[in-house]
Amino acid sequence: MKSGPGTEVGIGDDAAVLAAPDGRVVATTDFLLEGRHFRRDWAGPADIGHRAAVRSLADVAAMGARATALLVAFAAPAALSSAWALDLSAGLAAEAERAGATVAGGDTARFDRVLLAVTGLGDLQGRPPVTRAGARPGDVVAVAGPLGHSAAGLALLEAGHRAPGAPGTAQREQAPPSAGQPGLAALITAHLRPAPPYDAGPEAADLGATALMDVSDGLLADLAHIADASRVAVNVHPAALDPAPLIPAAEVLGLGAAAPLEWMLTGGEDHSLVAAFPPGTPLPPRWLVIGDVREGEGVLVDGRPHPGAGGWEHFPNSSWH
């Protein structure tokens, strides 16, 4: 693996040495656990490496920073092939490179399942960090990147659909149900290999964003974090959302017309960026205005509470947040 432009000492020594020209380092870490976050019969090793990288790279972008490096701790069963591990490594490295970062080091161990712990590091490049706590009444809420695509892809996988080339599909007598339907295959790919617009994070900071997050747990769930931290209410305008790309998945799964919008509101793991901006901020076309910030608390949909969970809850029966 080659070293990135900000890596002074990379893989091969006891620790990496990274340049920090800003004088501050954005740092985040995330787990990817087999059976919880991925299944090896659904995803190939490069897909898994890709997703592991995305989770930390998107968190760095969500602070308004540019990712510089990843540190990866990897555990796997002894029977796992070296080719599998190399493909995973290649997926990690390729997604890091897409974000302008490098894999700077890490550790390996033996375990009965595949486990990845990825630490992402980033450079604010002189900008102040954009946190969850700055949204103000009157701000507009906008998103860069897709919503609900990963959730729709997950629903397809759970129903037995597979994208062409998925693990095990070559041995089947018939092509998997999604193979001849490009729209469905694209949604499955969106779950296996989400593609966040990382550069939209620093862009949002330069535009004066008052709050910023990536959509990992679900749009409503993540906007609730902004609402709580900023002590405001966030109202989502569902009419601004376009569920059309998700309708084929709902139809093939036999779900009702409400499913695509529900995926967009509560589905996670697209890792798109959602931000609050001062009113009147001229936004580039990729930023879609989907709501507003108000006095009050919590998240509303067209001015009303949304029934049910707003997305993934890691500890639903506890007070952890």
Secondary structure, DSSP 8 states (H G I E B T S, - for coil): ----TTEEE-TTSSS-EE--TTS--EEEEEEEEBTTTB-TTTS-HHHHHHHHHHHHHHHHHTTT-EEEEEEEEEEE-TTS-HHHHHHHHHHHHHHHHHTT-EEEEEEEEE-SS-EEEEEEEEE-TT-----SS---TT-EEEEES-SSHHHHHHHHHHTT---TT-TTGGGSSS--TTTT-HHHHHHHHHHHS----TTHHHHHHHTT-SEEEE-SS-HHHHHHHHHHHHTSEEEE-GGG---GGGHHHHHHTT--TTHHHHHHHH------EEEEE-TT----TTEEEEEEEESSSEEEETTB--SS-SS--SSTTSS--
